[in-house]
Amino acid sequence: VQLQASGGGLVQPGGSLRLSCAASGNTFSSWAFSTWAVDWYRQAPGKQRAWVARISSGGTPNYAGSVKGRFTISRDNAKKTGYLQMNSLKPEDTAVYYCNVADFWGQGTEVTVSS
Protein backbone atom coordinates (compact mmCIF):
# COMPACT_ATOMS: atom_id res chain seq x y z
CA VAL A 1 0.00 0.00 0.00
CA GLN A 2 1.26 3.43 -0.88
CA LEU A 3 -0.13 6.88 -0.28
CA GLN A 4 1.41 9.51 -2.50
CA ALA A 5 0.95 13.06 -1.32
CA SER A 6 1.68 15.85 -3.77
CA GLY A 7 0.87 19.45 -4.59
CA GLY A 8 2.98 21.28 -2.05
CA GLY A 9 5.20 24.21 -2.87
CA LEU A 10 6.05 27.81 -2.16
CA VAL A 11 3.17 30.27 -2.21
CA GLN A 12 2.70 33.86 -1.13
CA PRO A 13 0.38 34.75 1.73
CA GLY A 14 -3.18 34.82 0.48
CA GLY A 15 -2.43 32.28 -2.20
CA SER A 16 -3.83 28.81 -2.82
CA LEU A 17 -2.60 25.27 -3.22
CA ARG A 18 -4.33 21.97 -3.82
CA LEU A 19 -2.85 18.90 -2.22
CA SER A 20 -3.56 15.39 -3.44
CA CYS A 21 -3.26 12.04 -1.70
CA ALA A 22 -3.37 9.10 -4.10
CA ALA A 23 -3.66 5.53 -2.87
CA SER A 24 -2.19 2.60 -4.73
CA GLY A 25 -1.58 -1.07 -4.11
CA ASN A 26 -3.70 -4.17 -3.83
CA THR A 27 -5.17 -3.26 -0.44
CA PHE A 28 -6.83 -0.21 -1.89
CA SER A 29 -9.37 -1.08 -4.49
CA SER A 30 -11.70 1.79 -5.29
CA TRP A 31 -14.35 0.12 -3.17
CA ALA A 32 -11.99 -0.36 -0.23
CA PHE A 33 -10.78 3.23 -0.48
CA SER A 34 -14.38 4.43 -0.38
CA THR A 35 -14.92 2.77 3.00
CA TRP A 36 -12.16 4.69 4.74
CA ALA A 37 -11.99 8.23 6.01
CA VAL A 38 -9.21 10.42 4.65
CA ASP A 39 -7.35 12.61 7.10
CA TRP A 40 -4.85 15.38 6.56
CA TYR A 41 -2.29 16.33 9.17
CA ARG A 42 0.52 18.84 9.19
CA GLN A 43 3.77 19.23 11.04
CA ALA A 44 5.30 22.66 11.30
CA PRO A 45 9.02 23.06 12.03
CA GLY A 46 9.68 22.32 15.68
CA LYS A 47 6.10 21.33 16.39
CA GLN A 48 4.16 18.12 16.76
CA ARG A 49 2.04 16.73 13.97
CA ALA A 50 -1.44 18.20 14.15
CA TRP A 51 -4.71 17.11 12.61
CA VAL A 52 -6.06 19.43 9.91
CA ALA A 53 -9.13 17.89 8.29
CA ARG A 54 -11.08 14.71 7.74
CA ILE A 55 -13.58 13.54 5.19
CA SER A 56 -15.62 10.53 6.17
CA SER A 57 -16.42 7.61 3.92
CA GLY A 58 -19.80 9.22 3.40
CA GLY A 59 -18.27 12.54 2.40
CA THR A 60 -18.80 14.50 5.62
CA PRO A 61 -15.97 16.98 6.22
CA ASN A 62 -14.54 18.21 9.49
CA TYR A 63 -11.84 20.80 10.04
CA ALA A 64 -9.52 22.07 12.69
CA GLY A 65 -10.53 25.51 13.84
CA SER A 66 -7.40 27.11 12.43
CA VAL A 67 -8.27 26.16 8.84
CA LYS A 68 -12.04 26.18 8.87
CA GLY A 69 -13.42 28.44 6.17
CA ARG A 70 -10.13 28.44 4.27
CA PHE A 71 -9.47 24.76 3.52
CA THR A 72 -11.77 22.32 1.76
CA ILE A 73 -11.33 18.57 1.88
CA SER A 74 -12.77 16.31 -0.79
CA ARG A 75 -12.33 12.87 -2.28
CA ASP A 76 -12.69 10.99 -5.55
CA ASN A 77 -13.20 7.32 -4.74
CA ALA A 78 -12.93 6.22 -8.36
CA LYS A 79 -9.45 7.74 -8.47
CA LYS A 80 -8.64 6.58 -4.91
CA THR A 81 -7.55 10.12 -4.17
CA GLY A 82 -8.19 12.64 -1.44
CA TYR A 83 -7.71 16.36 -1.86
CA LEU A 84 -7.10 19.37 0.32
CA GLN A 85 -7.85 22.73 -1.30
CA MET A 86 -6.08 25.42 0.68
CA ASN A 87 -7.08 29.04 0.13
CA SER A 88 -6.12 32.29 1.86
CA LEU A 89 -2.90 30.71 2.99
CA LYS A 90 -1.02 32.24 5.90
CA PRO A 91 2.62 31.95 6.96
CA GLU A 92 1.46 29.84 9.91
CA ASP A 93 0.18 27.24 7.44
CA THR A 94 3.80 26.45 6.58
CA ALA A 95 4.34 22.78 7.34
CA VAL A 96 4.80 19.34 5.88
CA TYR A 97 1.36 17.98 5.11
CA TYR A 98 0.58 14.28 5.48
CA CYS A 99 -2.42 12.23 4.53
CA ASN A 100 -3.66 9.19 6.40
CA VAL A 101 -6.00 6.50 5.15
CA ALA A 102 -6.70 3.30 7.09
CA ASP A 103 -3.74 4.08 9.36
CA PHE A 104 -1.38 4.26 6.40
CA TRP A 105 0.64 7.45 6.05
CA GLY A 106 1.73 9.25 2.95
CA GLN A 107 5.29 10.56 2.74
CA GLY A 108 4.36 14.20 3.18
CA THR A 109 4.40 17.22 0.91
CA GLU A 110 5.94 20.50 1.98
CA VAL A 111 4.00 23.74 1.96
CA THR A 112 5.79 27.05 2.49
CA VAL A 113 3.82 30.27 2.74
CA SER A 114 6.14 33.23 2.47
CA SER A 115 6.53 36.51 0.67
TORPA-4810 file (N, C-alpha, C, O; in nm, 3 decimals):
<nodes>
NODE_1_0.085_-0.118_0.000_0.000_0.000_0.000_0.089_0.123_0.000_0.185_0.133_0.076_V
NODE_2_0.054_0.216_-0.086_0.126_0.343_-0.088_0.026_0.458_-0.093_-0.077_0.452_-0.159_Q
NODE_3_0.061_0.563_-0.020_-0.013_0.688_-0.028_0.083_0.794_-0.077_0.184_0.822_-0.012_L
NODE_4_0.054_0.851_-0.189_0.141_0.951_-0.250_0.079_1.088_-0.234_-0.022_1.121_-0.297_Q
NODE_5_0.141_1.169_-0.149_0.095_1.306_-0.132_0.173_1.397_-0.226_0.293_1.380_-0.245_A
NODE_6_0.104_1.493_-0.284_0.168_1.585_-0.377_0.094_1.718_-0.377_-0.014_1.732_-0.318_S
NODE_7_0.152_1.816_-0.443_0.087_1.945_-0.459_0.144_2.057_-0.374_0.100_2.171_-0.386_G
NODE_8_0.239_2.026_-0.289_0.298_2.128_-0.205_0.387_2.221_-0.286_0.414_2.197_-0.404_G
NODE_9_0.432_2.327_-0.221_0.520_2.421_-0.287_0.530_2.550_-0.209_0.487_2.559_-0.094_G
NODE_10_0.589_2.648_-0.274_0.605_2.781_-0.216_0.495_2.872_-0.270_0.474_2.880_-0.391_L
NODE_11_0.426_2.939_-0.180_0.317_3.027_-0.221_0.319_3.151_-0.134_0.359_3.146_-0.018_V
NODE_12_0.276_3.262_-0.190_0.270_3.386_-0.113_0.149_3.387_-0.020_0.050_3.319_-0.048_Q
NODE_13_0.155_3.461_0.087_0.038_3.475_0.173_-0.084_3.519_0.092_-0.076_3.607_0.006_P
NODE_14_-0.196_3.456_0.122_-0.318_3.482_0.048_-0.338_3.392_-0.072_-0.444_3.391_-0.134_G
NODE_15_-0.236_3.316_-0.105_-0.243_3.228_-0.220_-0.313_3.096_-0.190_-0.364_3.074_-0.081_G
NODE_16_-0.313_3.009_-0.292_-0.383_2.881_-0.282_-0.296_2.767_-0.331_-0.209_2.785_-0.416_S
NODE_17_-0.320_2.651_-0.276_-0.260_2.527_-0.322_-0.363_2.417_-0.309_-0.455_2.424_-0.227_L
NODE_18_-0.347_2.315_-0.392_-0.433_2.197_-0.382_-0.345_2.076_-0.363_-0.265_2.042_-0.450_R
NODE_19_-0.360_2.011_-0.250_-0.285_1.890_-0.222_-0.365_1.767_-0.264_-0.488_1.766_-0.258_L
NODE_20_-0.294_1.666_-0.306_-0.356_1.539_-0.344_-0.294_1.426_-0.265_-0.177_1.432_-0.227_S
NODE_21_-0.372_1.324_-0.241_-0.326_1.204_-0.170_-0.381_1.084_-0.247_-0.499_1.051_-0.237_C
NODE_22_-0.295_1.020_-0.324_-0.337_0.910_-0.410_-0.296_0.777_-0.350_-0.181_0.757_-0.313_A
NODE_23_-0.390_0.687_-0.341_-0.366_0.553_-0.287_-0.340_0.455_-0.400_-0.402_0.461_-0.505_A
NODE_24_-0.247_0.364_-0.375_-0.219_0.260_-0.473_-0.186_0.131_-0.400_-0.161_0.132_-0.279_S
NODE_25_-0.187_0.021_-0.473_-0.158_-0.107_-0.411_-0.282_-0.194_-0.402_-0.395_-0.146_-0.415_G
NODE_26_-0.260_-0.322_-0.379_-0.370_-0.417_-0.383_-0.471_-0.398_-0.270_-0.588_-0.433_-0.285_N
NODE_27_-0.425_-0.343_-0.157_-0.517_-0.326_-0.044_-0.625_-0.225_-0.076_-0.737_-0.233_-0.024_T
NODE_28_-0.592_-0.130_-0.161_-0.683_-0.021_-0.189_-0.746_-0.035_-0.327_-0.701_0.024_-0.424_F
NODE_29_-0.851_-0.116_-0.332_-0.937_-0.108_-0.449_-1.019_0.019_-0.435_-1.021_0.079_-0.327_S
NODE_30_-1.086_0.060_-0.538_-1.170_0.179_-0.529_-1.277_0.161_-0.422_-1.310_0.253_-0.348_S
NODE_31_-1.332_0.039_-0.417_-1.435_0.012_-0.317_-1.377_0.022_-0.177_-1.436_0.085_-0.089_W
NODE_32_-1.261_-0.040_-0.156_-1.199_-0.036_-0.023_-1.167_0.107_0.016_-1.192_0.148_0.129_A
NODE_33_-1.111_0.184_-0.078_-1.078_0.323_-0.048_-1.202_0.399_-0.004_-1.197_0.482_0.087_F
NODE_34_-1.315_0.369_-0.069_-1.438_0.443_-0.038_-1.490_0.417_0.102_-1.573_0.492_0.152_S
NODE_35_-1.443_0.311_0.165_-1.492_0.277_0.300_-1.411_0.342_0.411_-1.447_0.331_0.529_T
NODE_36_-1.303_0.408_0.375_-1.216_0.469_0.474_-1.226_0.621_0.473_-1.245_0.683_0.368_W
NODE_37_-1.213_0.678_0.593_-1.199_0.823_0.601_-1.060_0.863_0.551_-0.966_0.784_0.554_A
NODE_38_-1.049_0.985_0.505_-0.921_1.042_0.465_-0.891_1.159_0.559_-0.972_1.251_0.573_V
NODE_39_-0.778_1.154_0.620_-0.735_1.261_0.710_-0.611_1.332_0.655_-0.526_1.271_0.591_D
NODE_40_-0.605_1.460_0.682_-0.485_1.538_0.656_-0.430_1.589_0.789_-0.505_1.634_0.876_W
NODE_41_-0.300_1.581_0.802_-0.229_1.633_0.917_-0.118_1.725_0.865_-0.085_1.723_0.747_Y
NODE_42_-0.064_1.803_0.956_0.052_1.884_0.919_0.149_1.893_1.036_0.109_1.885_1.153_R
NODE_43_0.275_1.909_1.002_0.377_1.923_1.104_0.464_2.043_1.069_0.540_2.040_0.972_Q
NODE_44_0.451_2.147_1.149_0.530_2.266_1.130_0.667_2.246_1.192_0.683_2.162_1.281_A
NODE_45_0.766_2.320_1.147_0.902_2.306_1.203_0.902_2.322_1.354_0.852_2.422_1.407_P
NODE_46_0.957_2.225_1.423_0.968_2.232_1.568_0.841_2.203_1.644_0.837_2.218_1.766_G
NODE_47_0.737_2.160_1.574_0.610_2.133_1.639_0.566_1.989_1.614_0.618_1.921_1.526_K
NODE_48_0.470_1.946_1.693_0.416_1.812_1.676_0.319_1.809_1.558_0.264_1.912_1.518_Q
NODE_49_0.301_1.691_1.505_0.204_1.673_1.397_0.065_1.704_1.449_0.027_1.660_1.558_R
NODE_50_-0.011_1.777_1.373_-0.144_1.820_1.415_-0.247_1.783_1.308_-0.219_1.791_1.188_A
NODE_51_-0.362_1.746_1.352_-0.471_1.711_1.261_-0.527_1.837_1.196_-0.540_1.940_1.261_W
NODE_52_-0.559_1.827_1.066_-0.606_1.943_0.991_-0.751_1.924_0.947_-0.835_2.012_0.966_V
NODE_53_-0.778_1.808_0.886_-0.913_1.789_0.829_-0.938_1.641_0.807_-0.845_1.561_0.796_A
NODE_54_-1.065_1.607_0.801_-1.108_1.471_0.774_-1.230_1.475_0.684_-1.317_1.562_0.696_R
NODE_55_-1.235_1.379_0.593_-1.358_1.354_0.519_-1.396_1.209_0.541_-1.316_1.118_0.519_I
NODE_56_-1.517_1.188_0.585_-1.562_1.053_0.617_-1.587_0.973_0.489_-1.584_1.027_0.378_S
NODE_57_-1.611_0.845_0.508_-1.642_0.761_0.392_-1.768_0.810_0.322_-1.785_0.792_0.202_S
NODE_58_-1.856_0.871_0.398_-1.980_0.922_0.340_-1.968_1.062_0.285_-2.064_1.116_0.230_G
NODE_59_-1.849_1.122_0.298_-1.827_1.254_0.240_-1.846_1.369_0.336_-1.845_1.485_0.293_G
NODE_60_-1.862_1.342_0.465_-1.880_1.450_0.562_-1.744_1.507_0.602_-1.656_1.432_0.647_T
NODE_61_-1.725_1.637_0.587_-1.597_1.698_0.622_-1.595_1.753_0.765_-1.698_1.792_0.820_P
NODE_62_-1.477_1.754_0.822_-1.454_1.821_0.949_-1.318_1.887_0.944_-1.226_1.838_0.878_N
NODE_63_-1.306_2.000_1.014_-1.184_2.080_1.004_-1.137_2.125_1.141_-1.216_2.146_1.232_Y
NODE_64_-1.007_2.140_1.152_-0.952_2.207_1.269_-0.992_2.354_1.262_-1.008_2.411_1.154_A
NODE_65_-1.007_2.413_1.378_-1.053_2.551_1.384_-0.964_2.648_1.308_-1.012_2.747_1.253_G
NODE_66_-0.835_2.619_1.305_-0.740_2.711_1.243_-0.751_2.717_1.091_-0.701_2.811_1.028_S
NODE_67_-0.817_2.618_1.031_-0.827_2.616_0.884_-0.971_2.624_0.836_-0.995_2.637_0.716_V
NODE_68_-1.064_2.618_0.926_-1.204_2.618_0.887_-1.238_2.746_0.812_-1.202_2.856_0.855_K
NODE_69_-1.306_2.730_0.700_-1.342_2.844_0.617_-1.238_2.877_0.512_-1.265_2.954_0.420_G
NODE_70_-1.119_2.819_0.525_-1.013_2.844_0.427_-0.976_2.718_0.349_-0.940_2.726_0.231_R
NODE_71_-0.984_2.604_0.414_-0.947_2.476_0.352_-1.074_2.396_0.321_-1.174_2.404_0.392_F
NODE_72_-1.068_2.320_0.213_-1.177_2.232_0.176_-1.122_2.094_0.144_-1.035_2.079_0.059_T
NODE_73_-1.175_1.995_0.212_-1.133_1.857_0.188_-1.235_1.788_0.098_-1.356_1.812_0.110_I
NODE_74_-1.187_1.703_0.010_-1.277_1.631_-0.079_-1.213_1.497_-0.116_-1.099_1.469_-0.078_S
NODE_75_-1.286_1.417_-0.189_-1.233_1.287_-0.228_-1.295_1.244_-0.360_-1.405_1.285_-0.396_R
NODE_76_-1.220_1.161_-0.432_-1.269_1.099_-0.555_-1.240_0.950_-0.540_-1.127_0.906_-0.561_D
NODE_77_-1.341_0.874_-0.503_-1.320_0.732_-0.474_-1.278_0.654_-0.599_-1.199_0.561_-0.589_N
NODE_78_-1.330_0.692_-0.713_-1.293_0.622_-0.836_-1.144_0.636_-0.865_-1.082_0.546_-0.920_A
NODE_79_-1.087_0.750_-0.827_-0.945_0.774_-0.847_-0.863_0.737_-0.724_-0.740_0.747_-0.725_K
NODE_80_-0.932_0.694_-0.617_-0.864_0.658_-0.491_-0.777_0.774_-0.444_-0.662_0.754_-0.405_K
NODE_81_-0.831_0.891_-0.448_-0.755_1.012_-0.417_-0.834_1.104_-0.326_-0.954_1.124_-0.344_T
NODE_82_-0.764_1.159_-0.227_-0.819_1.264_-0.144_-0.752_1.395_-0.178_-0.639_1.399_-0.226_G
NODE_83_-0.823_1.504_-0.151_-0.771_1.636_-0.186_-0.786_1.731_-0.067_-0.874_1.714_0.018_Y
NODE_84_-0.698_1.829_-0.065_-0.710_1.937_0.032_-0.686_2.068_-0.043_-0.573_2.101_-0.078_L
NODE_85_-0.794_2.142_-0.066_-0.785_2.273_-0.130_-0.759_2.375_-0.020_-0.837_2.389_0.073_Q
NODE_86_-0.649_2.447_-0.033_-0.608_2.542_0.068_-0.610_2.682_0.009_-0.532_2.713_-0.082_M
NODE_87_-0.696_2.766_0.059_-0.708_2.904_0.013_-0.669_3.000_0.125_-0.660_2.962_0.242_N
NODE_88_-0.647_3.124_0.087_-0.612_3.229_0.186_-0.501_3.182_0.278_-0.510_3.196_0.400_S
NODE_89_-0.398_3.128_0.219_-0.290_3.071_0.299_-0.216_3.177_0.378_-0.199_3.290_0.334_L
NODE_90_-0.173_3.137_0.497_-0.102_3.224_0.590_0.036_3.166_0.619_0.056_3.046_0.602_K
NODE_91_0.129_3.248_0.661_0.262_3.195_0.696_0.255_3.083_0.800_0.337_2.991_0.797_P
NODE_92_0.159_3.089_0.889_0.146_2.984_0.991_0.094_2.852_0.936_0.088_2.752_1.008_E
NODE_93_0.055_2.850_0.808_0.018_2.724_0.744_0.141_2.648_0.693_0.130_2.535_0.646_D
NODE_94_0.257_2.710_0.701_0.380_2.645_0.658_0.404_2.517_0.738_0.408_2.520_0.861_T
NODE_95_0.418_2.407_0.668_0.434_2.278_0.734_0.453_2.170_0.627_0.436_2.194_0.508_A
NODE_96_0.489_2.052_0.673_0.480_1.934_0.588_0.343_1.872_0.611_0.303_1.847_0.725_V
NODE_97_0.272_1.849_0.504_0.136_1.798_0.511_0.136_1.649_0.478_0.197_1.605_0.381_Y
NODE_98_0.066_1.573_0.561_0.058_1.428_0.548_-0.087_1.385_0.535_-0.176_1.445_0.596_Y
NODE_99_-0.110_1.282_0.456_-0.242_1.223_0.453_-0.237_1.086_0.522_-0.133_1.021_0.531_C
NODE_100_-0.352_1.046_0.571_-0.366_0.919_0.640_-0.495_0.853_0.597_-0.603_0.912_0.604_N
NODE_101_-0.484_0.730_0.552_-0.600_0.650_0.515_-0.580_0.510_0.574_-0.477_0.446_0.550_V
NODE_102_-0.676_0.465_0.650_-0.670_0.330_0.709_-0.540_0.308_0.787_-0.482_0.200_0.783_A
NODE_103_-0.496_0.412_0.855_-0.374_0.408_0.936_-0.246_0.397_0.854_-0.139_0.373_0.910_D
NODE_104_-0.256_0.414_0.723_-0.138_0.426_0.640_-0.108_0.575_0.620_-0.199_0.656_0.604_F
NODE_105_0.022_0.607_0.621_0.064_0.745_0.605_0.130_0.768_0.470_0.207_0.685_0.422_W
NODE_106_0.098_0.882_0.411_0.173_0.925_0.295_0.307_0.983_0.338_0.331_1.000_0.457_G
NODE_107_0.393_1.013_0.242_0.529_1.056_0.274_0.537_1.204_0.307_0.641_1.249_0.355_Q
NODE_108_0.434_1.279_0.285_0.436_1.420_0.318_0.470_1.506_0.198_0.549_1.468_0.112_G
NODE_109_0.409_1.624_0.194_0.440_1.722_0.091_0.455_1.857_0.160_0.374_1.894_0.245_T
NODE_110_0.558_1.929_0.125_0.594_2.050_0.198_0.524_2.172_0.141_0.523_2.195_0.021_E
NODE_111_0.466_2.249_0.231_0.400_2.374_0.196_0.472_2.488_0.268_0.488_2.486_0.390_V
NODE_112_0.515_2.587_0.192_0.579_2.705_0.249_0.502_2.828_0.205_0.485_2.852_0.085_T
NODE_113_0.456_2.904_0.302_0.382_3.027_0.274_0.470_3.144_0.316_0.493_3.166_0.435_V
NODE_114_0.519_3.216_0.219_0.614_3.323_0.247_0.616_3.423_0.133_0.598_3.388_0.017_S
NODE_115_0.639_3.548_0.169_0.653_3.651_0.067_0.800_3.669_0.029_0.832_3.752_-0.056_S
</nodes>
